[in-house]
């Protein structure tokens, strides 16, 4: 039967190197968290500005529509009555 040993823990046998690895690891993790937080803030700001621009644009376009073309609740719809004729193409042309 073969025994398998798994070494866990820090890779170096030097205690000073192990302390340095822990300190550098903590610095890298905290830097990644801070950068991720600021990237999230930047993305949130971009989405918020884009939503505001689109909202203002939609409001502005809705403002420029003449009131006669906007349907009002409670008023009957207007219909245009007319006739139409189906025109078939001549088969010889």
N, C-alpha and C positions, 0 to 999 in steps of 0.2 A: 504494500500500500504506500502510495506516495503522499507526502505531506506538502501542503502549499502554505507558505507564509506570506502574509500581506502586511507590508510595513505601512503604517499610517502615521500621520503627523507631519512635521516639517522635514524637508529633505536634507538639511545640513546637520552635521554633528556639532558645529560651532555655535554656542549660545548667542554670540554677538550677531552672527549672520541670521540666526532665527529671529531675533528681535528686529533686525533691520527689515527682514521679509515681512513681518507683521506690520511694522510701521508703514512701509511702502504700500502694502496691500490696503491698509486703512485709508491712506491718502488717495490712492487710485479709486477706491470705491466711493469715497466722499466726493471726489472731483466728478465722477460719472453721475452721481445723484444731483449735484448742483447744476452741471451742464444740461442734464435731462430736464430739470425743473425750468431752466431758462428757455430751453427749446420748446417746452410745452407752453410757456407764457407767450413766446413769439408766435407760435402757431395759433394760439387762441386769439391773439390780437389781430392776426391776418384774417382769420375767419370772421371775427366780429366786425372789422372794417368792411370786408366784402359784403356781409349781410346788411350793414347799414347803407352801403352804396346801392345795393340792389333794391332795398326797401324804399330809399329816397327816389330812385329812378322810377319804380313802379308807381309811387305816389304822384310824382311829377307827370308821368304819362297819363294817369287817371284824371288828373286835374285839367289836362288840356283837351279832354273829350268834351264836345259841346253837350249841354244838358238835354237837347232834343233827341240825341241818339241813345241816351241812357234809359233803360226800361225802369219805370217806376212801379212799385207794388200797388195793387189796387186799381190800376188803369187797364182798360182792355188793350190788347195788342192790335196794332194797325196791320191791315192786310191790303195787298194790292191785287185786285182782281184783273184777270185777263184771259185771253184765249191763246192756244198754241196749235200749230199744225206740224205734223211729222213730215219732213221732206226727205224723200228717198233719192238716192243718186241714180242717175241714168246709167243703165248697164252698158251702153254703147260707148261711153266716153272713157 
